Amino acid sequence: MRELVEYLAKSLVDQPEAVEVSEVSGERSVVLEIKVAPDDMGKIIGKHGRIVKAIRTVAKAAATKEGKRVEVEIIE
C-alpha cells in the first residue's frame, strides 16, 4: 500500500526524489504520511483537494482488500 501511494505521489510532482512516504502501522489500521517538496505541495493537494482525495480513495480501496483501514496525510 505504501508503494502504491509513493508511486502515485512521485508521478504527480516535479521533484520525485523529494517524495517520502512513511507508514505507521497499527493492528487494524495504517497511517501513511506523504512529505513532498514545498514547491510541489499544491500539485499533490490539487484544486479544492481533489488530487489528495483521489489518492485517499485508491489507498482505501487497497486497504479494504487487505482488511485494514488507511488514513493518508500530507505533512510539511
N, C-alpha and C positions, 0 to 999 in steps of 0.2 A: 504494500500500500504506500509506503514511504517513497519507493522508487517511482511509482506512478505519479504521485504529486510532484516529485522532483523533476521528472521528465516534462510534465505539463508546464511547470514554472519556468524551467530553462528554455522551453520553446517560445515563451511569450516575451522574454526580456531581451534587452540589448547586451547585457553583461552576464551571460550564463555562468561564467566562472565564479561570480559573486553570490550565486544562489546556494543557500544552505537550508536543508530540511532536517529538523531534529524530531525525534519520536519519543514520546513519554508514554509508556505502556502501563496499563492497569490490568486487572483481572479480566474485565469485560469491555474496557474502553481504551481508546488510543487518542492522544492529543498530538497533532502534527503542527509544528511551528515552522513557518516559512520566513526566511530572512533574505531580503534582496538588497541590491544597491539602492541608495536614496533616490537616484535618478529614475529607477525602474519601479518605484512604489506605485505610481499611477497606472502603469501598464498591468501590474499584477492585480490591482483592485478593479480597474475598469470604470466605465461610466456608471454611476449610481451603484457600484459594487457588483455589476453583472458578471465580470470575469471571476472574481473570487467566489461568487455564489455558484457558478458553474463548476469550479474546482471542488467546492464542498459537496456538490451533488454527485460528482463522479466518485469522490472518496467515500461518500456514504454508501453508494451502490457496491463498491468493492468491499467495504466493511461488512455490509449485510451478507454478502456471500460467505464471509468468514465467521459470521455470527458475532460480530463485535459492533460497538458504537464508535464513531470517529468524530473528532472536532478539529477543524482546520483554523489556525490563527495566523495572522500576519503580524510579525514583530519587527521593530526597527533595530 
